[in-house]
Every structure is written in C-alpha cells, then in structure tokens.
Amino acid sequence: WNLKQDKGRTFADGNAELIKKFPEYKNEIELYRLRWREMLRGVIQPTVDLLYELKAAGYRTSALSNWSAETFATIEHEFEFFKEFSTIFQQI
C-alpha cells in the first residue's frame, strides 16, 4: 500500500482504497498521513558528513529517493543538506 504512494499515488487515493477495505480503521488510516512526520528520526549524520566531503572534493552529487512526492515537498526545506544535491530523482 505505501509503496504505491512512493510511486506517485496520492495519499487521498491510497486512503480511500484502504478505508473501503477496512472502514473500521478509518481514523487510524487517516492518521498515518496526518502524523507521518512523527516517524522521522532525523538525519543519519555520517551519511550527511560524507555528502559534504564529496561536495568539497568537487564531486557532483545526486540523490535517489523513493519518498512520496507529497510528503517530500513538505519536508525538503527542513534539511539543509538537500540543497547540496545537484539532482534529486524520485520514483513517479
């Protein structure tokens, strides 16, 4: 179910599908999207440090993400290191 959001399906469509199958869990299903931010634990600092080292050495950097485009757009500005990537590829 979540993989389909990672591939570009909207949470509204995903939730509608799941609520149709499990109407008794409507509130819980909707909470997943509403409170997803709480599941993030922060950055993996050694990886971010490596990114900065590569940039300082002159390498062009790219990111490959399967993160939902809906949620990525709301969080991208919170992590300064995202600006270091020349390109960010997302699965759509």
N, C-alpha and C positions, 0 to 999 in steps of 0.2 A: 504494500500500500504506500509506504513512504517513498520507496524507490520511484514510484510514478510521479510524485511531487518533484523529486530530484531530476526527473527527466522533463519537467516542464508543466505537468498538470497543476492546476491551481488547487490551493487548499480547499476552496469552496466546493469544487467538483469532487475532490477526494473525500471531504467530509460528507457530502451528500450521498456518495456511494456507500460509505461505511455506516452512516446513520440509517440508511434504508435497510441494511442487513442487520444492524444491531440498534434498533431505536431505543432500547432501554439504557444504552450507554451514550445517548446524545450529548449530555453535559460533558462527560469525560472526553469524548471525541473532539468536541469543540475546544476544550481546554488545552489539548495538545498544541494547537496552532496559537492560541492566545498566550500560552505560557512557555513556549519553546525556548525563549531567551534564558530562562532559569536553568536550562540543561547545559548551557555552555559553561565550561570550567575555566576558560581563559586561554591564553596562548601557550604554546609549547616553546618556551624560551630558547632552548638550544637550537631549534629549527629557525626561529626568527634571527638569532645571532648569526647563523650560517648564511641566511639570506643577506644580511648586511655585509658580511665578509665577501660574499660573491659580488655584490654590487660594488664594493670598494675596490675589488680586484679588476673591475671593468667588464664583468660578465653581464650579458643581457639576461634578465630573469623573467620567467613566465610561471603562472600558476594554473593548475588543472584542478577543477573543483566539480564535485557532484552535488554541491549545496543547492538547495532550492533557490531559484532566481528571486522568488517572492521574499524570502527571508534574508537572503544575502544583501539585497538592496537596502534593507532596513538596518543592517549591522555593519556594513562595509566601512562607514565613516568612523566607527568606534575603534578600529585597529589601524594605527598609523602605518604599520608595515605593509598594508595592502597597496599603498601608494608606490612602493618600491618595485612592483612588478611592471614590466613593460606591457604585458598582456595577461589577462585572466580569461581562461577558457572555461566555459560552463556547459554542461550537458543540457541540451534542449531537445 
